Amino acid sequence: MKKLMIFILVFATMCLGFQALIQAQEATGQAQEPAGEMMEPAQLSVSVAAICQNVVDREPVDAGISFAATVGKLYCFTKIIGAESPTQIAHVWYFDGNERARVDLAINAASWRTFSSKIIQPHELGAWRVDVMDAEGNVLKTLEFEVTP
């Protein structure tokens, strides 16, 4: 009988301690969400995007949709919003429908400006595009431009 009383006392103490732990977690916001009420992941979006000839002070310079073959180098500038934690995007450069470059870029805040660049050869005349893709490969934005003689 004495062992049974000790067992009941230990069990009750453990239950009270567990209840206190749950109350402490709820008070500090650390309690785990029930399985059916999980939060939706953040939705990344592109708030600003441009193909440009330069980036100065984290802003696009000489943006356009048509560039001379002598341009030398072009930049794809993007401002990404909506990240709740660090993630990445990719700028995928296409010339005449063929992938020419893929640049992975870190996104480290809810509002983040970033850019990639591509050297344009004088003979690469015609239709270009850059797809801005999230970490899962979804296209967030497509920028089309042309290189002319």
Backbone as JSON Lines, residues from 0, in Angstrom:
{"i":0,"aa":"M","n":[0.81,-1.19,0.0],"ca":[0.0,0.0,0.0],"c":[0.86,1.27,0.0]}
{"i":1,"aa":"K","n":[1.97,1.21,0.73],"ca":[2.86,2.35,0.82],"c":[3.46,2.67,-0.57]}
{"i":2,"aa":"K","n":[3.83,1.62,-1.35],"ca":[4.36,1.82,-2.69],"c":[3.33,2.47,-3.6]}
{"i":3,"aa":"L","n":[2.07,2.07,-3.47],"ca":[1.01,2.64,-4.28],"c":[0.83,4.12,-3.97]}
{"i":4,"aa":"M","n":[0.89,4.5,-2.73],"ca":[0.77,5.9,-2.34],"c":[1.93,6.73,-2.9]}
{"i":5,"aa":"I","n":[3.15,6.18,-2.84],"ca":[4.31,6.88,-3.38],"c":[4.15,7.05,-4.89]}
{"i":6,"aa":"F","n":[3.7,5.99,-5.58],"ca":[3.49,6.07,-7.03],"c":[2.48,7.16,-7.37]}
{"i":7,"aa":"I","n":[1.36,7.21,-6.65],"ca":[0.32,8.21,-6.92],"c":[0.87,9.61,-6.67]}
{"i":8,"aa":"L","n":[1.62,9.79,-5.62],"ca":[2.2,11.09,-5.3],"c":[3.19,11.54,-6.39]}
{"i":9,"aa":"V","n":[4.05,10.63,-6.84],"ca":[5.01,10.95,-7.91],"c":[4.26,11.26,-9.21]}
{"i":10,"aa":"F","n":[3.26,10.48,-9.55],"ca":[2.5,10.7,-10.76],"c":[1.79,12.05,-10.73]}
{"i":11,"aa":"A","n":[1.18,12.39,-9.61],"ca":[0.47,13.67,-9.49],"c":[1.46,14.83,-9.6]}
{"i":12,"aa":"T","n":[2.63,14.7,-9.01],"ca":[3.65,15.74,-9.09],"c":[4.1,15.94,-10.53]}
{"i":13,"aa":"M","n":[4.3,14.83,-11.26],"ca":[4.7,14.94,-12.66],"c":[3.61,15.61,-13.49]}
{"i":14,"aa":"C","n":[2.36,15.28,-13.26],"ca":[1.26,15.89,-14.0],"c":[1.2,17.39,-13.74]}
{"i":15,"aa":"L","n":[1.36,17.8,-12.49],"ca":[1.35,19.22,-12.17],"c":[2.54,19.94,-12.82]}
{"i":16,"aa":"G","n":[3.7,19.3,-12.84],"ca":[4.88,19.9,-13.47],"c":[4.68,20.03,-14.97]}
{"i":17,"aa":"F","n":[4.1,19.04,-15.61],"ca":[3.83,19.09,-17.05],"c":[2.83,20.19,-17.36]}
{"i":18,"aa":"Q","n":[1.79,20.33,-16.53],"ca":[0.8,21.37,-16.74],"c":[1.45,22.75,-16.6]}
{"i":19,"aa":"A","n":[2.33,22.92,-15.63],"ca":[3.02,24.2,-15.44],"c":[3.91,24.51,-16.66]}
{"i":20,"aa":"L","n":[4.56,23.48,-17.22],"ca":[5.4,23.68,-18.4],"c":[4.56,24.14,-19.59]}
{"i":21,"aa":"I","n":[3.42,23.53,-19.79],"ca":[2.53,23.92,-20.89],"c":[2.07,25.37,-20.71]}
{"i":22,"aa":"Q","n":[1.69,25.74,-19.48],"ca":[1.24,27.11,-19.22],"c":[2.38,28.1,-19.47]}
{"i":23,"aa":"A","n":[3.59,27.75,-19.12],"ca":[4.75,28.64,-19.35],"c":[5.0,28.8,-20.84]}
{"i":24,"aa":"Q","n":[4.9,27.72,-21.61],"ca":[5.1,27.81,-23.05],"c":[4.02,28.67,-23.7]}
{"i":25,"aa":"E","n":[2.77,28.51,-23.27],"ca":[1.69,29.31,-23.83],"c":[1.88,30.79,-23.5]}
{"i":26,"aa":"A","n":[2.37,31.07,-22.3],"ca":[2.57,32.46,-21.9],"c":[3.68,33.13,-22.7]}
{"i":27,"aa":"T","n":[4.69,32.36,-23.12],"ca":[5.8,32.94,-23.89],"c":[5.61,32.76,-25.39]}
{"i":28,"aa":"G","n":[4.5,32.17,-25.81],"ca":[4.24,32.02,-27.23],"c":[5.02,30.89,-27.87]}
{"i":29,"aa":"Q","n":[5.53,29.95,-27.11],"ca":[6.33,28.87,-27.65],"c":[5.56,27.57,-27.8]}
{"i":30,"aa":"A","n":[4.29,27.59,-27.52],"ca":[3.51,26.36,-27.64],"c":[3.38,25.96,-29.1]}
{"i":31,"aa":"Q","n":[3.39,24.69,-29.36],"ca":[3.27,24.2,-30.72],"c":[1.83,24.32,-31.18]}
{"i":32,"aa":"E","n":[1.65,24.73,-32.44],"ca":[0.32,24.87,-33.02],"c":[-0.3,23.49,-33.25]}
{"i":33,"aa":"P","n":[-1.6,23.35,-33.05],"ca":[-2.26,22.09,-33.39],"c":[-2.07,21.79,-34.88]}
{"i":34,"aa":"A","n":[-2.03,20.52,-35.23],"ca":[-1.71,20.1,-36.6],"c":[-2.63,20.71,-37.64]}
{"i":35,"aa":"G","n":[-3.91,20.89,-37.36],"ca":[-4.84,21.4,-38.34],"c":[-4.77,22.9,-38.55]}
{"i":36,"aa":"E","n":[-4.02,23.63,-37.73],"ca":[-4.01,25.09,-37.79],"c":[-2.63,25.63,-38.13]}
{"i":37,"aa":"M","n":[-1.89,24.96,-38.99],"ca":[-0.55,25.42,-39.35],"c":[-0.65,26.67,-40.2]}
{"i":38,"aa":"M","n":[0.34,27.55,-40.05],"ca":[0.35,28.8,-40.81],"c":[0.8,28.53,-42.24]}
{"i":39,"aa":"E","n":[0.26,29.31,-43.16],"ca":[0.66,29.23,-44.56],"c":[2.07,29.79,-44.72]}
{"i":40,"aa":"P","n":[2.9,29.22,-45.61],"ca":[4.22,29.79,-45.84],"c":[4.09,31.16,-46.49]}
{"i":41,"aa":"A","n":[5.11,31.98,-46.26],"ca":[5.1,33.32,-46.82],"c":[5.09,33.25,-48.34]}
{"i":42,"aa":"Q","n":[4.42,34.2,-48.96],"ca":[4.36,34.26,-50.41],"c":[5.32,35.34,-50.89]}
{"i":43,"aa":"L","n":[6.39,34.91,-51.56],"ca":[7.32,35.87,-52.13],"c":[6.69,36.54,-53.34]}
{"i":44,"aa":"S","n":[7.01,37.8,-53.54],"ca":[6.58,38.47,-54.75],"c":[7.65,39.49,-55.16]}
{"i":45,"aa":"V","n":[7.59,39.86,-56.42],"ca":[8.54,40.82,-56.98],"c":[7.84,42.17,-57.03]}
{"i":46,"aa":"S","n":[8.3,43.12,-56.23],"ca":[7.65,44.43,-56.22],"c":[8.27,45.38,-57.24]}
{"i":47,"aa":"V","n":[9.55,45.18,-57.58],"ca":[10.23,45.98,-58.59],"c":[11.13,45.04,-59.38]}
{"i":48,"aa":"A","n":[11.12,45.2,-60.7],"ca":[12.01,44.4,-61.55],"c":[12.37,45.22,-62.78]}
{"i":49,"aa":"A","n":[13.64,45.11,-63.18],"ca":[14.08,45.86,-64.35],"c":[15.31,45.23,-64.96]}
{"i":50,"aa":"I","n":[15.39,45.3,-66.28],"ca":[16.63,45.02,-66.99],"c":[17.27,46.39,-67.2]}
{"i":51,"aa":"C","n":[18.53,46.53,-66.81],"ca":[19.15,47.85,-66.83],"c":[20.63,47.74,-67.17]}
{"i":52,"aa":"Q","n":[21.24,48.9,-67.41],"ca":[22.64,48.94,-67.79],"c":[23.58,49.07,-66.6]}
{"i":53,"aa":"N","n":[23.03,49.38,-65.42],"ca":[23.86,49.48,-64.23],"c":[22.97,49.46,-63.0]}
{"i":54,"aa":"V","n":[23.58,49.22,-61.84],"ca":[22.91,49.32,-60.55],"c":[23.8,50.22,-59.69]}
{"i":55,"aa":"V","n":[23.22,51.33,-59.22],"ca":[23.97,52.28,-58.39],"c":[23.16,52.55,-57.13]}
{"i":56,"aa":"D","n":[23.82,52.45,-55.98],"ca":[23.15,52.65,-54.69],"c":[21.9,51.78,-54.57]}
{"i":57,"aa":"R","n":[22.02,50.53,-55.01],"ca":[20.94,49.54,-54.93],"c":[19.69,49.94,-55.69]}
{"i":58,"aa":"E","n":[19.87,50.69,-56.79],"ca":[18.76,51.1,-57.65],"c":[19.15,50.87,-59.11]}
{"i":59,"aa":"P","n":[18.18,50.46,-59.96],"ca":[18.49,50.25,-61.39],"c":[18.74,51.59,-62.11]}
{"i":60,"aa":"V","n":[19.69,51.56,-63.04],"ca":[20.04,52.75,-63.83],"c":[19.93,52.38,-65.31]}
{"i":61,"aa":"D","n":[19.32,53.27,-66.1],"ca":[19.16,53.09,-67.54],"c":[18.41,51.79,-67.87]}
{"i":62,"aa":"A","n":[17.23,51.64,-67.26],"ca":[16.38,50.47,-67.51],"c":[15.72,50.6,-68.87]}
{"i":63,"aa":"G","n":[15.4,49.46,-69.46],"ca":[14.74,49.47,-70.75],"c":[14.29,48.09,-71.17]}
{"i":64,"aa":"I","n":[13.77,48.02,-72.42],"ca":[13.36,46.75,-73.0],"c":[14.08,46.48,-74.31]}
{"i":65,"aa":"S","n":[14.9,47.43,-74.76],"ca":[15.67,47.27,-75.98],"c":[17.05,47.88,-75.76]}
{"i":66,"aa":"F","n":[18.09,47.1,-76.11],"ca":[19.46,47.53,-75.88],"c":[20.3,47.24,-77.13]}
{"i":67,"aa":"A","n":[21.28,48.1,-77.39],"ca":[22.18,47.91,-78.52],"c":[23.14,46.77,-78.23]}
{"i":68,"aa":"A","n":[23.59,46.1,-79.26],"ca":[24.51,44.97,-79.12],"c":[25.82,45.39,-78.48]}
{"i":69,"aa":"T","n":[26.14,46.66,-78.5],"ca":[27.38,47.18,-77.91],"c":[27.25,47.44,-76.41]}
{"i":70,"aa":"V","n":[26.13,47.09,-75.81],"ca":[25.88,47.38,-74.4],"c":[26.94,46.74,-73.49]}
{"i":71,"aa":"G","n":[27.44,45.59,-73.86],"ca":[28.48,44.92,-73.07],"c":[27.95,44.05,-71.95]}
{"i":72,"aa":"K","n":[27.25,44.66,-71.0],"ca":[26.73,43.91,-69.86],"c":[25.38,44.48,-69.48]}
{"i":73,"aa":"L","n":[24.44,43.59,-69.12],"ca":[23.14,44.01,-68.62],"c":[22.92,43.41,-67.23]}
{"i":74,"aa":"Y","n":[22.07,44.08,-66.47],"ca":[21.73,43.65,-65.12],"c":[20.24,43.36,-65.03]}
{"i":75,"aa":"C","n":[19.9,42.37,-64.23],"ca":[18.51,42.13,-63.85],"c":[18.41,42.51,-62.39]}
{"i":76,"aa":"F","n":[17.64,43.56,-62.11],"ca":[17.45,44.08,-60.75],"c":[16.08,43.65,-60.26]}
{"i":77,"aa":"T","n":[16.0,43.15,-59.02],"ca":[14.71,42.79,-58.43],"c":[14.64,43.23,-56.98]}
{"i":78,"aa":"K","n":[13.46,43.64,-56.58],"ca":[13.15,43.86,-55.16],"c":[12.11,42.82,-54.79]}
{"i":79,"aa":"I","n":[12.46,41.96,-53.85],"ca":[11.62,40.84,-53.43],"c":[11.01,41.18,-52.08]}
{"i":80,"aa":"I","n":[9.71,40.94,-51.94],"ca":[9.04,41.17,-50.66],"c":[8.32,39.89,-50.24]}
{"i":81,"aa":"G","n":[8.11,39.78,-48.93],"ca":[7.3,38.69,-48.4],"c":[8.05,37.55,-47.74]}
{"i":82,"aa":"A","n":[9.37,37.58,-47.71],"ca":[10.11,36.49,-47.08],"c":[9.99,36.59,-45.56]}
{"i":83,"aa":"E","n":[9.61,35.5,-44.91],"ca":[9.54,35.47,-43.45],"c":[10.81,34.91,-42.84]}
{"i":84,"aa":"S","n":[11.64,34.28,-43.65],"ca":[12.92,33.74,-43.2],"c":[13.85,33.73,-44.41]}
{"i":85,"aa":"P","n":[15.15,33.6,-44.18],"ca":[16.07,33.59,-45.33],"c":[15.71,32.5,-46.33]}
{"i":86,"aa":"T","n":[15.8,32.86,-47.59],"ca":[15.51,31.94,-48.68],"c":[16.37,32.34,-49.86]}
{"i":87,"aa":"Q","n":[16.06,31.85,-51.02],"ca":[16.79,32.28,-52.21],"c":[15.86,32.33,-53.4]}
{"i":88,"aa":"I","n":[16.3,33.1,-54.39],"ca":[15.63,33.16,-55.69],"c":[16.69,32.86,-56.74]}
{"i":89,"aa":"A","n":[16.26,32.75,-57.98],"ca":[17.2,32.59,-59.09],"c":[16.79,33.53,-60.2]}
{"i":90,"aa":"H","n":[17.78,34.12,-60.85],"ca":[17.56,34.83,-62.11],"c":[18.05,33.89,-63.2]}
{"i":91,"aa":"V","n":[17.15,33.49,-64.08],"ca":[17.49,32.57,-65.16],"c":[17.41,33.35,-66.47]}
{"i":92,"aa":"W","n":[18.57,33.52,-67.12],"ca":[18.69,34.29,-68.35],"c":[18.53,33.38,-69.55]}
{"i":93,"aa":"Y","n":[17.66,33.77,-70.51],"ca":[17.41,33.0,-71.73],"c":[17.68,33.88,-72.96]}
{"i":94,"aa":"F","n":[18.32,33.28,-73.96],"ca":[18.51,33.92,-75.26],"c":[17.88,33.04,-76.31]}
{"i":95,"aa":"D","n":[16.96,33.58,-77.09],"ca":[16.21,32.83,-78.1],"c":[15.66,31.52,-77.55]}
{"i":96,"aa":"G","n":[15.15,31.57,-76.32],"ca":[14.51,30.41,-75.69],"c":[15.45,29.42,-75.04]}
{"i":97,"aa":"N","n":[16.76,29.64,-75.11],"ca":[17.73,28.72,-74.52],"c":[18.35,29.33,-73.27]}
{"i":98,"aa":"E","n":[18.4,28.52,-72.19],"ca":[18.99,29.02,-70.96],"c":[20.47,29.32,-71.16]}
{"i":99,"aa":"R","n":[20.88,30.53,-70.79],"ca":[22.26,30.96,-70.94],"c":[22.97,31.13,-69.61]}
{"i":100,"aa":"A","n":[22.22,31.43,-68.54],"ca":[22.83,31.6,-67.22],"c":[21.76,31.43,-66.15]}
{"i":101,"aa":"R","n":[22.18,30.93,-65.0],"ca":[21.31,30.79,-63.83],"c":[22.1,31.3,-62.64]}
{"i":102,"aa":"V","n":[21.56,32.31,-61.97],"ca":[22.26,32.93,-60.84],"c":[21.38,32.81,-59.61]}
{"i":103,"aa":"D","n":[21.85,32.07,-58.59],"ca":[21.14,31.95,-57.32],"c":[21.49,33.14,-56.44]}
{"i":104,"aa":"L","n":[20.46,33.74,-55.83],"ca":[20.64,34.95,-55.04],"c":[19.95,34.79,-53.69]}
{"i":105,"aa":"A","n":[20.63,35.18,-52.63],"ca":[20.09,35.08,-51.28],"c":[19.06,36.18,-51.03]}
{"i":106,"aa":"I","n":[18.0,35.83,-50.33],"ca":[16.99,36.78,-49.85],"c":[17.01,36.66,-48.33]}
{"i":107,"aa":"N","n":[17.45,37.73,-47.65],"ca":[17.7,37.65,-46.2],"c":[16.79,38.52,-45.36]}
{"i":108,"aa":"A","n":[15.77,39.13,-45.95],"ca":[14.83,39.96,-45.18],"c":[13.5,40.01,-45.9]}
{"i":109,"aa":"A","n":[12.49,40.56,-45.23],"ca":[11.15,40.64,-45.8],"c":[11.1,41.53,-47.04]}
{"i":110,"aa":"S","n":[12.0,42.48,-47.14],"ca":[12.14,43.33,-48.32],"c":[13.62,43.35,-48.68]}
{"i":111,"aa":"W","n":[13.95,42.83,-49.88],"ca":[15.36,42.63,-50.22],"c":[15.61,42.95,-51.68]}
{"i":112,"aa":"R","n":[16.58,43.83,-51.94],"ca":[16.96,44.17,-53.31],"c":[18.19,43.36,-53.69]}
{"i":113,"aa":"T","n":[18.19,42.84,-54.9],"ca":[19.32,42.05,-55.38],"c":[19.37,42.13,-56.9]}
{"i":114,"aa":"F","n":[20.5,41.71,-57.47],"ca":[20.63,41.76,-58.92],"c":[21.65,40.74,-59.39]}
{"i":115,"aa":"S","n":[21.53,40.41,-60.68],"ca":[22.51,39.58,-61.36],"c":[22.91,40.31,-62.63]}
{"i":116,"aa":"S","n":[23.98,39.83,-63.27],"ca":[24.4,40.47,-64.52],"c":[24.75,39.4,-65.55]}
{"i":117,"aa":"K","n":[24.75,39.82,-66.81],"ca":[25.08,38.92,-67.91],"c":[25.85,39.72,-68.95]}
{"i":118,"aa":"I","n":[27.0,39.2,-69.36],"ca":[27.75,39.81,-70.45],"c":[27.04,39.46,-71.75]}
{"i":119,"aa":"I","n":[26.77,40.47,-72.55],"ca":[26.08,40.3,-73.82],"c":[27.11,40.38,-74.94]}
{"i":120,"aa":"Q","n":[27.24,39.3,-75.69],"ca":[28.17,39.27,-76.83],"c":[27.55,40.03,-78.0]}
{"i":121,"aa":"P","n":[28.35,40.72,-78.8],"ca":[27.81,41.52,-79.92],"c":[26.97,40.72,-80.92]}
{"i":122,"aa":"H","n":[27.23,39.42,-81.05],"ca":[26.46,38.6,-82.0],"c":[25.16,38.05,-81.4]}
{"i":123,"aa":"E","n":[24.89,38.27,-80.12],"ca":[23.7,37.73,-79.47],"c":[22.52,38.7,-79.64]}
{"i":124,"aa":"L","n":[22.09,38.83,-80.88],"ca":[20.99,39.72,-81.23],"c":[19.68,38.97,-81.18]}
{"i":125,"aa":"G","n":[18.66,39.62,-80.67],"ca":[17.34,39.0,-80.69],"c":[16.66,39.04,-79.34]}
{"i":126,"aa":"A","n":[15.75,38.09,-79.17],"ca":[14.88,38.05,-77.98],"c":[15.59,37.43,-76.79]}
{"i":127,"aa":"W","n":[15.52,38.12,-75.67],"ca":[16.04,37.66,-74.38],"c":[14.92,37.71,-73.36]}
{"i":128,"aa":"R","n":[15.08,36.95,-72.28],"ca":[14.19,37.07,-71.14],"c":[14.93,36.61,-69.89]}
{"i":129,"aa":"V","n":[14.46,37.09,-68.75],"ca":[14.95,36.62,-67.46],"c":[13.73,36.19,-66.65]}
{"i":130,"aa":"D","n":[13.74,34.94,-66.18],"ca":[12.71,34.45,-65.27],"c":[13.24,34.6,-63.85]}
{"i":131,"aa":"V","n":[12.45,35.22,-62.98],"ca":[12.77,35.31,-61.56],"c":[12.01,34.17,-60.9]}
{"i":132,"aa":"M","n":[12.77,33.24,-60.27],"ca":[12.16,32.03,-59.72],"c":[12.4,31.92,-58.22]}
{"i":133,"aa":"D","n":[11.42,31.37,-57.51],"ca":[11.6,31.14,-56.08],"c":[12.38,29.85,-55.85]}
{"i":134,"aa":"A","n":[12.62,29.5,-54.6],"ca":[13.44,28.33,-54.26],"c":[12.83,27.02,-54.74]}
{"i":135,"aa":"E","n":[11.5,26.99,-54.95],"ca":[10.83,25.78,-55.43],"c":[10.76,25.72,-56.95]}
{"i":136,"aa":"G","n":[11.26,26.74,-57.63],"ca":[11.25,26.74,-59.09],"c":[10.03,27.39,-59.72]}
{"i":137,"aa":"N","n":[9.2,28.04,-58.91],"ca":[8.04,28.76,-59.44],"c":[8.48,30.1,-60.03]}
{"i":138,"aa":"V","n":[7.96,30.44,-61.18],"ca":[8.3,31.72,-61.81],"c":[7.5,32.82,-61.13]}
{"i":139,"aa":"L","n":[8.22,33.78,-60.53],"ca":[7.59,34.91,-59.88],"c":[7.36,36.07,-60.84]}
{"i":140,"aa":"K","n":[8.26,36.21,-61.82],"ca":[8.19,37.33,-62.77],"c":[9.03,36.96,-63.98]}
{"i":141,"aa":"T","n":[8.59,37.42,-65.15],"ca":[9.36,37.27,-66.38],"c":[9.61,38.66,-66.96]}
{"i":142,"aa":"L","n":[10.87,38.94,-67.3],"ca":[11.26,40.2,-67.91],"c":[11.74,39.91,-69.31]}
{"i":143,"aa":"E","n":[11.09,40.47,-70.31],"ca":[11.5,40.28,-71.72],"c":[12.17,41.53,-72.23]}
{"i":144,"aa":"F","n":[13.21,41.33,-73.06],"ca":[13.9,42.46,-73.68],"c":[14.56,41.97,-74.95]}
{"i":145,"aa":"E","n":[15.06,42.91,-75.74],"ca":[15.73,42.54,-76.98],"c":[17.08,43.24,-77.09]}
{"i":146,"aa":"V","n":[17.96,42.58,-77.8],"ca":[19.26,43.16,-78.13],"c":[19.26,43.38,-79.64]}
{"i":147,"aa":"T","n":[19.53,44.62,-80.03],"ca":[19.45,45.01,-81.46],"c":[20.81,45.42,-82.0]}
{"i":148,"aa":"P","n":[20.97,45.39,-83.34],"ca":[22.25,45.78,-83.94],"c":[22.6,47.24,-83.67]}
